[in-house]
Structure formats: structure tokens, C-alpha cells
Amino acid sequence: MTPDEFTKNEPQIMQQLQMGQIKSQAPDFSAVKNSGRIFTREDIGNMSTDEYKQNEPQIMQQLKSFGIPSSQELRNNSGVVYVKPYTRSDGTEVRGYYRAK
């Protein structure tokens, strides 16, 4: 859209923004539910089939909410934090991941 076209259509654009018909390009990480984990493209690419199946409902919800960002996109966003890999008390190893603050 040219600047002239934007100026001409600005009232309609602003109205559509207010009504939620136009989504912001910046992801809304507050939409993360349950564990607060944000799956990145890299996380999903590194998952085994079983891991993907286990996390599929959360991944699909995230995809519908704000998409699947890359690790780089998350590093540039102050609404998320990185959780370092750790071992649970029961011996389960947890990979590092991003989550909403």
C-alpha cells in the first residue's frame, strides 16, 4: 500500500484495528496458556515424533494464537524469558525453552 492509499483509507484501517479485524504483527505472548511455554520453530524441529505428539495440543493452540516464532524473534522480545535446561527431582531431563513472563 502506498502512503497515499494509506492516508485515503486510514479511518477504515483504524476502525478495523479497534474491532480486532487487523492483527498486529507483533506477537501477543500473553496468550500462552498452561505451562507458559512458548514453542519455537527450532524446538519443534528438534522434537522426536513422541515429543511432538505429547505437545501437539499446546503447539496447535499457540499456532492459532500468535504463531510459531523463531528463537531469534523471541530473543528480541521483552515479553519472554529463556528457561535453561534442568533435571527434575525424579530424574527427568528438561530441555531449555522460552516462556511468557
WOKAQUI-V365428 format. One record per helix or strand. SS is the DSSP state (helix for helix, strand for strand). FROM is the first residue (numbers start at 0). TO is the last residue. If there is no record, write none. Layout:
SS:FROM:TO / SS:FROM:TO
This chain:
helix:2:17 / helix:28:30 / strand:36:37 / helix:40:44 / helix:48:64 / helix:70:74 / strand:79:82 / strand:85:86 / strand:92:93 / strand:96:99
